[in-house]
């Protein structure tokens, strides 16, 4: 398989897992926003390294990640200096590109190995990250777009609330404690649920097809070897 990454997708996958596990606990810490920004930066950089094996892809990834990271850190140190809407759009563009590249890598893989499996898992997690800024932007542009039906939530679609809503929507769990109210918010929730289902359908079907082809190829080689041995 030709290398299409600088570092294996495995490193990107475990950073994503750590970010997902740590986010609920980091959010309540005194410097939680700073820690969350550092962890997200590591995830985004590892995503670039996991997809940027080719110069053209690396260049595009760097162009997309630069405004997203610069905007995020400028907004952290100097709130209001950068438009939140611009930051969120840049983040959406970056994660959409990364998920697309991981899918392309999986669809063109001639065999199933650790890199392919980790790319599939990382792509699914990043699909969840992709929709977080979409919901935050929707809530910003359309106040009241989401209803919070429990006192445990602060009532704002940002931070862990957006993270939580995106993941339960992607996995089609939908507990109902946070619900989309406006038409746009409902449309995005439907789109994320469908994209999550389609992603898993494409991923599983591709992995099964490639694995079956591998087994068939191996069986053919074994049969050919046995035939040659018998003929001798």
N, C-alpha and C positions, 0 to 999 in steps of 0.2 A: 504494500500500500504506500503510495507516495506521501511523504510527510506534508501535512498542511497546517502544522502548528510548530511554534517555537518551543513551548513546553507542553507535555501531554495533557489532554483534557482531564486526567485524573486530578491534577493539582487544582484546576478550576472547579471541579466537582466538590472536592472536600472543603474548599474555601466557601463555596455556596452553602454547603451543609452547615458549616460552622456559623456562617452569617444567619442562617435561618434559625438555628438553635439558640444563638446568643441574643437575637433581636428582642424577644419578649423581656429578657432580664436587663439588657442594656438600657432599654427605654426608660426604666424607672430610676436609674442611677443619676447622681448629681451632674456628672459630665456625660450623660448618656448620648446626647446629640453628637458630641465630639467623637466618642467611641464608635457610634453607628456610622459616622462619616468616614472614619478610618477603615472600618471593616468593608463598607461598600466600595471604597476606593480600591482596596485589595481585590475584591471580587471583580471589579471592572477591568483592572489591569491584568489579572489572570485570564479573563475572558479574551482580551486582546492577544495575549501570548498563546492562548489555546487555538486561535483561529488565524493568526497572522503569519503563517509559514510562507505565504507567497507575498511578494513585495506589494503588489497592487492591493491585495486584501488588507495587508498591514497598514498601508497608507490611508485607505478609507477608514479603517478602524481608529487610527490615530486622529484623523480629522473629526470623527464623530465623538470620540471620548474627550478630546481637549475642551470644547465648550461646556460639556456636561460637568467635568471635574472642576474646571476653573470657576464656573458659575456656582457650583455647590459650595466650594471653599470660600469664595468671595461672599456668598450669602451668609456663610457661617460667621466670618470675621467682620463683615460689614453689611449687615442686613439692609435691604433696600437699594443697595448699589446695583444689583443685577435684577432684572425682572424675573419673578418666580415663573411666569408663564414660559419665558424663553428657556429657562433652566429645565423645566419639566418636559418641554418639547424635545430638547436636545437629548435628554435621558431616554425618552421613548425611542427616538431615532437610533440611538446607540444599541439599546437592548434588542430592538427589532432586527438590526443588522446582525448582531451576534447570534440570535436564535436562528436566523436564516442561514448563516454560514455553518452552524452546527448541524442543521438539517441536511444541507448540501453534502457535508462530509459523511453523514450517515448513509445518505441515499447512494453515494458513489463508492462506498466501502466495499471491496471485493470479498471481505470475510469479517466475521464477527470476532472481535477481540476486546481487551480491556479498554482500549481507547474509544472504540465505538460505543460500548456500553456507558462509559463515563460521559461521553459527549451527549448521548441521549438523555441521561439523567440531569446533567448540567443544563441542557437546553430546556427541559421541562421546568426546572426551578427558575431559570432566567425568564421564562415565559410569564411566570408569576410576578417577577420583578418588573417586567415590561408594563404591566397594567397598573402598577401602583401610581406612577406619575400621571397616568391618564385619569384615574379617579380623583387624585388631588387637584388636577387642573379643572376637572368637571365641577368639583365642589367649590373651587375658587371663582369660576366664571358663572356658576349657577347656584347661589346660596339656597340651602334647603333641598339640594338634589338628593341627599341621603337622610334617612330617618334612623335614629338610634333608639332602639326599643328597650334599653336596659340602662340602669344607673351606673353600671360598671364602665361604660364608655364615656369619654369626655364630650362627645357630641361634635367632634371635628374630624373630617376625613383627611388625616395626615398622620405621619409617624406610624406607630404600631397599628392604629385603627385601619389605615389604608393597607398595610401589609396583611393584616388579618383578613380583611374583606376580600382582597385579591386572591389569597390562597384558598379560602373556603369556596369562592366562586369558581376558581380554576378546577378544583377537585369536585365541583358540583355538590358540595355538602349543603351549603346554605342554611345555617341555623336560624336565620330570621332576626337575630338581634341587631343586625345592621341591614337595612334594606334600601335599595335604590327607589327613589320616588319620582324624579323627573323622567321624561321620555328619553333624554340623552343618556342619563345614568342607567336606565333600564336597558337601553340598546347596548351600551358598553358591557354591562354584566352578561347579557346574552351572548355577545361576541366572544367574551373571554371563556365562558363555559363551552361554547362550540369549539373554540380554538384549542382548548385543553383536550376535549374528546378527539378532535381530528389529529392532534399531535400524537396522542397515545395510539390511535388507530394506525397512523402512518408508521410510527416507530416500531410497534409490535409486528405489523405485517412485513416491514422491511427486514427486521432481524430474523423472523421466521424464514423468509424467502432466502436470505443469504446463508443462513445456517443449513437449510435444506440443500441448497446448491453445494455447500461445502461437503456435506455427507455424501451426496450423490457422486461428487468428483472423487472423493476418497474411495468409495465403493467401486467406482469404475476402474481406478488405478489398481486396486487389489485384485479385481477380476481379471484385468489385463495381465497382471503379474502371474496369477495362478495359471492362466491359459498358456503363457510363455513357458512356464515351468513344466506343464504337462506335455507340451509339444516337444520339449527337449528330452 
